[in-house]
């Protein structure tokens, strides 16, 4: 039987698929994002979205996604791994998605090397996680709440 090899073009997905250890995140998160994730291309911040402090990605992405009605942009919450400005290894990160592009107010301005690979979640899942868990970030842990968010995403 011939061997099948998959060509992975996204640098983050390629790094996640390798056997190198993660600097942030865990093996469950790596596998989940590889299985359900997609690549996002970095884009400029849209009008109304301001630069935010580095280190606040989960909080800022969640709050901006939940507050999107005020902006009227249809921003979605995305979480996964990314190469940020100056990073040599992918790190766990959250950003906003707009038409498949990464809107990242905490790593702005993005560098030419900024690359994103992650999962987009419905806003209702983000809100539910904040209330039930009391903290920001969806992929810690990967539980029924996260899996239900995938089902809601596919149903929409």
C-alpha positions as CSV (number, residue, x, y, z in Angstrom):
1,X,0.0,0.0,0.0
2,X,1.5,3.4,-0.9
3,X,2.3,5.8,1.9
4,X,0.4,9.1,2.0
5,X,2.2,12.2,3.1
6,X,0.4,15.4,4.0
7,X,2.0,18.7,3.0
8,X,1.4,21.3,5.7
9,X,2.0,24.8,4.5
10,X,1.1,26.8,7.6
11,X,4.2,27.2,9.7
12,X,2.2,27.0,13.0
13,X,0.5,23.8,11.9
14,X,3.8,22.4,10.7
15,X,5.4,23.1,14.1
16,X,2.4,21.6,16.0
17,X,2.5,18.5,13.8
18,X,6.2,18.0,14.6
19,X,7.4,16.1,17.6
20,X,9.0,19.2,19.2
21,X,7.8,20.0,22.7
22,X,5.5,22.9,23.2
23,X,6.6,26.0,25.1
24,X,3.0,26.8,26.0
25,X,-0.2,24.8,25.9
26,X,-0.3,21.0,26.3
27,X,-0.6,17.9,24.1
28,X,-4.5,17.8,24.3
29,X,-4.6,21.4,23.0
30,X,-2.1,20.6,20.2
31,X,-4.1,17.6,19.0
32,X,-7.4,19.4,19.3
33,X,-6.2,22.4,17.3
34,X,-4.5,20.2,14.6
35,X,-7.7,18.3,14.2
36,X,-10.2,21.2,14.2
37,X,-8.1,24.2,13.4
38,X,-7.6,26.3,10.3
39,X,-5.0,28.9,9.2
40,X,-5.7,32.6,9.6
41,X,-3.9,35.3,7.7
42,X,-3.0,38.4,9.7
43,X,-4.8,41.6,8.8
44,X,-4.8,45.2,9.9
45,X,-6.9,46.3,12.8
46,X,-10.3,47.4,11.5
47,X,-11.7,50.9,12.4
48,X,-12.9,50.9,16.0
49,X,-10.5,48.2,17.3
50,X,-7.6,49.6,19.3
51,X,-4.2,48.1,20.1
52,X,-4.3,46.3,23.4
53,X,-1.6,45.3,26.0
54,X,0.5,42.3,25.2
55,X,-0.3,39.4,27.5
56,X,-4.0,40.0,27.5
57,X,-5.0,38.1,24.4
58,X,-7.6,35.8,25.9
59,X,-9.4,38.5,27.8
60,X,-9.2,41.1,25.0
61,X,-10.3,38.7,22.2
62,X,-13.2,37.4,24.3
63,X,-14.4,40.9,25.3
64,X,-14.2,42.3,21.8
65,X,-16.1,39.3,20.4
66,X,-18.8,39.7,23.0
67,X,-18.9,43.5,22.4
68,X,-19.0,43.3,18.7
69,X,-22.5,44.6,18.3
70,X,-21.2,48.0,19.2
71,X,-18.6,47.7,16.4
72,X,-20.8,46.0,13.9
73,X,-17.9,44.0,12.3
74,X,-19.0,40.4,12.9
75,X,-15.8,39.6,14.8
76,X,-15.4,36.0,16.0
77,X,-13.3,34.6,18.8
78,X,-10.5,32.3,17.7
79,X,-8.0,30.4,19.9
80,X,-5.1,28.2,19.1
81,X,-1.4,28.7,18.5
82,X,0.5,31.4,16.7
83,X,4.0,32.7,15.9
84,X,4.1,36.2,17.2
85,X,6.5,39.1,16.6
86,X,10.0,37.7,17.4
87,X,8.9,34.2,18.5
88,X,10.7,31.1,17.3
89,X,8.1,28.7,18.5
90,X,4.3,28.7,18.4
91,X,2.6,29.8,21.6
92,X,-1.0,29.4,22.8
93,X,-2.9,32.5,21.8
94,X,-6.3,34.1,21.1
95,X,-7.3,36.6,18.5
96,X,-10.4,37.7,16.6
97,X,-11.4,36.4,13.2
98,X,-13.0,38.5,10.5
99,X,-13.7,36.7,7.2
100,X,-10.9,34.2,8.0
101,X,-8.4,36.8,8.7
102,X,-6.6,37.2,12.1
103,X,-7.4,40.5,13.8
104,X,-4.9,40.7,16.7
105,X,-5.0,43.8,18.9
106,X,-2.4,42.4,21.4
107,X,0.3,41.7,18.8
108,X,-0.1,44.8,16.8
109,X,1.6,45.7,14.6
110,X,2.0,42.2,13.4
111,X,5.3,41.2,12.0
112,X,5.7,39.6,8.6
113,X,6.3,36.3,10.5
114,X,3.0,36.4,12.5
115,X,1.1,33.3,11.6
116,X,-2.0,31.9,13.2
117,X,-3.6,28.4,13.3
118,X,-6.6,27.8,15.5
119,X,-10.3,27.2,16.0
120,X,-13.1,29.8,15.7
121,X,-15.8,29.6,18.4
122,X,-19.3,31.0,18.5
123,X,-19.7,34.0,20.8
124,X,-22.3,32.1,22.9
125,X,-19.6,29.5,23.8
126,X,-17.2,32.2,24.8
127,X,-19.9,33.8,27.1
128,X,-20.8,30.4,28.6
129,X,-17.2,29.6,29.3
130,X,-16.6,32.9,31.1
131,X,-19.7,32.4,33.3
132,X,-19.2,28.7,34.0
133,X,-15.4,28.8,34.5
134,X,-14.7,32.3,35.7
135,X,-11.7,32.8,33.5
136,X,-10.7,33.6,29.9
137,X,-9.6,31.0,27.4
138,X,-11.5,28.1,26.0
139,X,-9.0,25.4,25.4
140,X,-8.1,24.8,29.0
141,X,-9.5,22.3,29.6
142,X,-10.9,20.7,26.4
143,X,-14.2,19.6,27.7
144,X,-17.9,19.2,26.8
145,X,-18.2,23.0,26.7
146,X,-15.5,23.3,24.0
147,X,-16.9,20.3,22.0
148,X,-20.4,21.8,22.1
149,X,-18.9,25.1,20.7
150,X,-17.6,23.0,17.7
151,X,-21.1,21.6,17.2
152,X,-22.7,25.1,17.4
153,X,-20.1,26.4,14.9
154,X,-20.9,23.7,12.4
155,X,-24.6,24.1,12.8
156,X,-24.5,27.8,12.1
